[in-house]
């Protein structure tokens, strides 16, 4: 699971590096496509993290 988390984080980071490094010069639609991909990966990473934390915590019980 940790490999997938770090892989997703790396992918989102790499998207930003490619856009801002100037190595590639995408058209505005390309910028939107890459940013949407990075946001989608980051969102999936966040939702997976929240879901796994909730499952690890177990049911909430009153003390």
N, C-alpha and C positions, 0 to 999 in steps of 0.2 A: 504494500500500500504506500509506503514511504517513497518508493521509486516513482510511482504515478504522481504523487503530490509534487515532488521535486521536478519531475519531467514537465508537468503542467506549468509550474512556476517558471521554469526555464524557458518554456515556449512563449509565455506571455512577455517575459523579459526580452527574449530575442526579437520578438515582433517590434518592440519599442526601439531596440538598438538598431535594427535594420532601417527603420523609418528615419531616425534622427542622425544616423551616421553619415548619410549622404552616399552610401555605396550604391543604392538603388534610388531612382527618382520616379516613384509611381505617380500616375495621374491622380486627380482628386478622388476618383472612384476607387483607385487602388489603395489610397490612404484609408478611405472609409472601410474597405474590405478587410484590410489588415487590422485596423483598430477594432472592428467588430469581432474579428476572430480572437484578438487578445482579450477583449472584454468578455466574450463568451467563455473562454478558458478560465479567466479569473473568477467569473460568476460560478462556473461549475466547481472550481476548486473551493470557493467559499461555501457553496451549498453542501458539498460533500463533507467539508470539515464540520459544519454545523450539525449535519445529520449524524456523523460518526460520534461527535461529542455527546449528542442527545442519547444515542444508543448506549454509550459507555456509562452514562450517568444512571441509567435505569429509571424506573418509575419514581415519580416524586411522591413522597409520603410525608404526612404531617408527623412531627415529633411529639 
